[in-house]
Amino acid sequence: MLKTVADRMPSLYRFCWLSYANITSLQFREITVWSVEGAQQGDPLGVLLFCSATWDVTVVHTLVASYIQWSAVEAGSAASAASERNSAKYNNFAASHMFYPVAVETLGVLADQAHVFISEIGRRAFLSTADPRETAFLYQRISAAIQRFNAVCLSNTFTISESPL
C-alpha cells in the first residue's frame, strides 16, 4: 500500500509512512486486524486511500447495432471494447489514481478488468468478514442489477393494444 501511495500520491507518502510503516494492531472484541493487511473500516486514512482509485461502470447493450459485430464473434467482446475505451478516456488519471474500468454487457458478461476489480473487492470483504462467499455475493448483486436494468428497458417496449380481437 505504501508503494502505491509513493507512486500515485507522493505528497502524502510521508504522512502515510508515519501511519503504516510499523505494524500495529486494531482490536475489536476477539478480532485482531494487523495494519499490514491494508486500510480497514474505521481507519481514518482508509477513505483517503480508497479515493485514490477511480472506477467507471459502463453497461453496454449487447445486441445494439454498434456492438452486434463484436457480440456475434465472442461473448464479452462488447464489454471488452467498452473497457478499452474507458481506459483510454481516463488515461490522464494514471499518474494520480488507480483506474478500474468496469464494463458489463446487458446479457451478463463482464470484461476481464471488471472481474479483476470485483474479485479484489470480494477478497478484501472476505478479509473483513471471514465469509468466503463475499465475492459470490458481489456477483449475485451485479447479476440482479443487470436483470432489473433489462426489465426496465423491456417494460417500455411492450404496448397494450386496445383493439378488439
N, C-alpha and C positions, 0 to 999 in steps of 0.2 A: 504494500500500500504506500509506503514512504517513497519508493522508487517512482510510482505513478505520480505522486504529488510533486516530486522533484522534476519530473519530465514535463508535467502538464501545468503545474501552478508553482513555479519556483519561488515566487514571492511569499508563499505560505509554508514553504518547506521547513524553515527553522522552527516556526510555531508548532507544526505537526510533529517534527522530530522531538521537540521537548515533551510532547504528549505521548508519543508512541515508541520512542527509541528503547525504553526499558520495558520489560514485560511486567505488566500489572494484572491484577485480577479484579473482577467485578463479582461480588457475591450477591445472590438473590436466593434466599432460603437455602436449599441444598444444592443449588445450581451454581457452578463457577464458570465464568466466561473469561478467557485469557485475552489480553489485548493483541496477541499475535494472530488472533482469528479475524482481525479487521474491525471496522466500526460496527457497533451493535446498537440495538434500540436503547435509548436513554443516553447514549454517548453524545455530548454536546457538539463534537466535531462531525458526527455521523451525517447530519443533514448537509453540512457544508461539502463534505467529500462526495456525498451522493449527487449533489448539484453539479459536480464536475462531469457528470455523464449526461449526454443528450440523446434522446431517442425519438424517433419519428415513426408513428404507426400509420401504415398505408394499407387500405383494403382495396384490392383490385377485383373487379368483376371478371371472372374467368372467361366468360363467354361473350364479352363485348367485342365489337368488331376490331378494335385496335390490339387486342390480346389474343384473339382466336388463332392466329397463325402460330403463336408460341404454344398455346394450350393444346392444340391438336398434335403437337410433336412430343411434348413431355409434360407430365404433371408437375406443377410447381414452377414452370418456366416463366409464367406471367409474374409471379411473386418475386422470382429472382431478378427479372428485368426491372421491376419497381424498386427493389432493394438496391440495385446498382445505380439507378437514377438518383435515389435519395443519398447514397454515399457520395456521389459526385456533387450533388446540391449542397451538402454540408461539409465538403472537403476543407473549407477555410476554418472550420472549428477544430481541426485536428491538432493544432498547436496548444489549445487551451482546454479541450474537452475530449472525453471518450465518446464516440458516436456509435449508436447501435440502431441500424435500420431494421424495423420490424415490419415485414411485408407479408400479408395474408391474402390468399385468394378466397373468393366467396364460396367456393366448393370445399374449403377447409385446408388446403395445402399451405404450409408456411415456408418461407425462404430459409435457406440454411443458416444465415446470420440470425434470424429470428429464433431458431432452435437453440443456437448457442446462448443467446441472451436470456431466453426463458429458462433454459437449463441452469444457468448461473444463478438466476433469481431463486429458482427452486432449491438449488444446493444451499444457498445462504439461508433460505427459510428453514430448511432441514437443520442447519447448524443451530438455529434459534429454538426450534420446536422439538427436535429429535424425531419428527414424524417423517419416515421415508417416503410418504405419499405426497409430499408438498409439490413436487414437480408435476405429478399426475393431476393434482387439484388445479394447478395453473392451466394445464392443457384443457381440462374439462371446462373451466370458466371461459377460456377463449373459444372453445367449440360452441358453448351455449350462446355466447355473444354473437358469433357468426350466424348461428341459426336464427336468433332474434332479428338480426340485420336482414337476413334473407326473407323472413316472414313479413317484415315491414315493407320491404321492396315489392314483394309479391302482392301484398294486400291492396295496393293501389292499382294493380294491373287488371284485376277482375272487375267487371261491371255487372250490375244486376239488371237484367232486361225485364221491362215491364210488359213486353208484348205477349199476347195470348199464344198458347201452344196449339 
